[in-house]
Amino acid sequence: MTIRTEPANEKANGTRPATGAGAAPGAGAPAAPGVAAGAGAVLRRDALHGSLGSPAMGSINFLNEVMGRFPDAISFAPGAPHTSFFAEIDTARHTARYLRHLEEERGLKPEQAERLLYQYGPSRGLINGLVADALRTDQGIDVPPESLVITVGCQEAMLLALRALVASPADLVAVVNPCFVGLSGAASVLGVDLVPVDDTEEDTGGTGGGTEGGIDFAQLDEVCRAARRAGRRIRALYAAPDFSNPSGGFMSLEARHRLLAVAEREDFLVLEDNAYAFTAEQPGALPPLKALPGGERVVHLGTFAKVCMPGARVGYVVADQPVRDASGRTGLLADELATLKSMVTVNTSPLSQAVIGGILLEHGGSLASVVRAKAELYQRNLRLLLDALDRRLGPGTGAPAGVSWNRPRGGFFVRVRLPVAADERLLERSAREFGVLWTPMSHFYLGDGGDRQLRLACSYLDPDTIEEGIVRLTRFLHAVCP
């Protein structure tokens, strides 16, 4: 946006001259010709990019602000890793192990290996081979290292994939609704149009076995037909088949095969978010979409935040789809993503990659042993949360009518349905009067939806805190529900 130097029309250019006692001498007068407006220029929000006002963009900041104002409240809001695992991290040792790998496996001299970590690095990444080996060993995803791009967290992987795949206003991206705000926020920043496809989780209330979420395939078929009628197309579908954020939904093997068949028939790609699969009661019991027949249509998105170290900000994208240019030469989608990345973050921190690479090397190139203890803790927390809900709000407890929840088999999140609107005003009251925080599910829905639902995250809490938090939540619900 250009700030004009002559007296500005506030409505036209989105600025307003500073006035009042705090203004600089001469404030409000026309700026001298050729002199840009200085600190006195105030920008109007509606003159900035529209994505800044989207609900997805503001939800995380809102929650952080509420947590900051109520530091004594027990928070079920953040889906953060448990801090007890940070004691295992020794960044110096991990980095030294990776440096030794560079010297032994790649023949670099010590000073060359160190310089590799201190300089800018290749946009594609440094630890691609180690990550490819781990994916093959742990998840059955057999792809060459050149099909991976190491990203700044999974968030960058989502942004790069959306930017590469959506080439024109006719392209649409379908998402399983409710949807992770990182994906919907990235789409908003890029101006990518999203269309929702409802999940099919069955609400079992406070009793019963686990629930399996999936996709409303009839609705997906209609979304594809509607796009064609409008002269548009579904370019990709975003899904998290294993314990999705925010709903905890889980896709059955039958549904996974069916989704890949629809992707083939309708000619779209699947963006598979794999952040929570490691928390399953039996890790690896169901293969990721990328490892199934038809997986060539899957762009696999992953992160080391939950299984290694969130502060490293290291994720990855597997994009082995062939791309043919106008001259007939064929490369990989990963090549295109690496080019995009060079204009976004240039490269992922080599030091951060060295830490993750060192962890992989210390464990023989597999994260199976690393995630085992973590999966057990998250399973424990999930059981404690569900048990506390059963005892405090289940049948026979005198709980308010209309309160129910799903029963995920893994992941960090439980979705609770209420008979009242779970909006930001109610969250504020919950924090102020009852000392308990949660996340409104409406933040995760495209369009209307989720207004009477909240999300509880249990990953970073301890057993006593989970119990006390549900005690407080119970008092709150008795106070606000009819």
Secondary structure, 3 states (H helix, E strand, C coil): CCCCCCCCCHHHHCEEECCCCCCCCCCCCCCCCCCCCCCCEEECHHHCCHHHHCHHHHHHHHHHHHHHHCCCCEECCCCCCCHHHHHHCCHHHHHHHHHHHHHHHHCCCHHHHHHHHHCCCCCCCCCHHHHHHHHHHHHCCCCCHHHEEEEEHHHHHHHHHHHHHCCCCCEEEEEEECCCHHHHHHHHHHCCCEEEEECCCCCCCCCCCCCCCCCCHHHHHHHHHHHHHCCCEEEEEEECCECCCCCCCECCHHHHHHHHHHHHHHCCEEEEECCCHHHCCCCCCCCCHHHCCCHHHEEEEEECCCCCCHHHCEEEEECCCEEECCCCCEEEHHHHHHHHHHCCCCCCCHHHHHHHHHHHHHCCCCCHHHHHHHHHHHHHHHHHHHHHHHHHHCCCCCCCCCCEECCCCCCCEEEEECCCCCCHHHHHHHHHHHCEECEEHHHHCCCCCCCCEEEEECCCCCHHHHHHHHHHHHHHHHHHCC
